[in-house]
Amino acid sequence: MNFRHLIFILVFLPFLCNAQIQFNSDKLTEITYEASYNGQKSENQNPIQVLTDGTNFLIGSRDVLNRKSDFPFEVSFVNTSAKSYTQLAFLNPNETVSMQDLKSISEQEFEFLDETKKILGYNCKKAKTIINSNTVEIWYVNDKKLKASPTVLGADLGLVLEIVRNGNYVIEAVEMKKSKKNPVQFVIDSKPEFLEKIDYQYKIWNARFTTIEIFKNQQIHFSDEFEPKPDVQRFANGTVVLKKVKFPKLNSSSQIFIDLTEQSNGDAYDRTGSIFMIPTDKKQSFLDGLNNGADKLPVYENGNGKKYQGIAATASYNPPVELMRFFTPFGVKHFNGRVTLKNKNWQDSVYYRQEISDYASLLSDQEVYIGAFIGNYDKGGHLISMNVTIHNDEDSDKPLKKLIPLFNTLNIMEMAGQEYSTLFDSENGLEVEFELTEDLKNAQLRYITTGHGGWENGDEFVQKKNMVLIDGKVVFDLIPWREDCGSYRLYNPVSGNFQNGLSSSDYSRSNWCPGTVTNPYLIDLGELKAGKHKVKVIIPQGKPEGSSFSSWNVSGVLVGD
């Protein structure tokens, strides 16, 4: 048993013991505090409530103390005699964790001012402090017989009746009355697990949202030799991995994120990566290509003499929906020890995080195929871990956004013969017809684009205008370009270094950098009427030079109400 756990047994357990806690229901006071911002109060707020017997006080909320709160929720016990507080988190009906702080109340410092004002009939004094660059003013009554505060801050000042942060966020006492609530019985019954502060914070933070693990230490490489993983399918010689995932019911307030971590496991180069979902609502799907070969997918032709498999929506097929496009850096982790440069401390991995809430209607209460692709011909390849996190606010009756897949020219089956997206060398570009069965309001085209190929004159390093037209009208006319690639140098240990003092990973590119996510452009389309429509993408793609060629990976989905 370590010393800190001994402190917990000696100090915390007696505090929760019914015989030792000094709350007396005959002298218990209940204080209700309401919050406002810029003078405005939310009509539906759940007020802070504090129960105090004069020395010890409990901080919770109206719903918590009335046992009507959803999980997870927290309460704090403050013992002003010991200048300590104990925090408890009720994660679910069967799990409660706790931590104790013996120092921070004693370490609080204040500037005491001469100003006074009346709150609930009390003559209050003013104290001020700075917390994380925030100016906090506290109005309190210096009463040794009654100590309470809506937060741990100011817990030892006396009776705190108002806290003002930066002059615009106010927590103020609106009511004080005698109370006969039992403030501790449900806490005693919970039998909380004691944790160190950092572990406690991690537990309560993660209990606030849902985490769905998709891949863990999953190798994406070009090899017939591999470690089998439960429920994970491999395609295109291991450069594509796929998993069927069950999602809970989502609502329009749900915020959904992909968390992805990548490390090199042998591949030294920057590679195109994609996280995608396979729609299976039509007669054909991208699964047909993965299982039976790229030639089983619908072919798109635009007159340049090549056949592009599975890139465009048809009446009987939807292309893969791209949830995230990312780019691996040059050899992060695997090559860190092979290159040593002064003042360069290489990162251990790349972490990518992106919101995908617009795709909720494709995921809600369904089992769907989620895939990951990294183009490479390396036996070691890359390692990824990936979660989806779901963060819910209040329930909403508003319907989820409608989503219609239109195109995805990224050749996910690159290592299994799917054609590179060189179709933009024709002035016809890409044209896809789609039909709406009803009007689509607040329509947007969620458009991801990156240019690739060649050295110097390749489209990866040459600015090229993207033009998008809907029904012949230009709705997007822009050069996608990234000039911040040097910001990610520490992810790129084996990026090539040139005579001009730049590394390859420093160079500006066509909307991507080694070690980054490419954000979508959200193209506002207004209202689209029911009926047939055409979307067209035109890019002046460069011509091949020797063995080098250029390509553009573009994907688009229609989103609206």
Buried (B, 14 or more C-beta within 10 A) or exposed (E): EEEEEEEBEEBBEEBBEEEEBEBEEEEBBBBBBBBBEEEEBEEEEBBBBBBBBBBBBBBBBBBBBEEEBEEBBBBBBBBBEBBBBBBBBBBEEEBBBBBBBBEBBEEBEBEEEEEEEEBBEBEBBBBBBEEEEEEBBBBBBEEEEBBBBBBBBBBBBBBBBBBBBEEEBBBBBEEBEEBEBBBBEBBEEBEBBBBEEEEBBEBBEEBEBBEBEBBEEBBBBBBEEBEEBEEBBBBBBBBBBBBEBEBEEBBBBBBBBBBBBBBBBBBBBBBBBBBBBBBBEEEBBBBBBBEEBBEBBBBBEBEBEBEBBBBBBBEEBBBBBBBBBBBBBBBBBBBBEEBEEEEEEBBEBBEBEBEBBBBBBBBBEBEBBBBBBBBBBBBBBBBBBBBBBBBBEEEEEEEBBBBBBBBBBBBBBBBBEBBBBBBBBBEBBBBBBBEBEEEBEEBBBBBBBBBBBBEEBBBBBBEBEBBBBBBEEEBBEBEBBBEEBBBBBBBBBBBEBEEEEBBBBBBBBBBBBBBBBBEBBEBEBEEBEEEEBEBBBBBBBBEBBEEEBBBBBBBBBBBBB
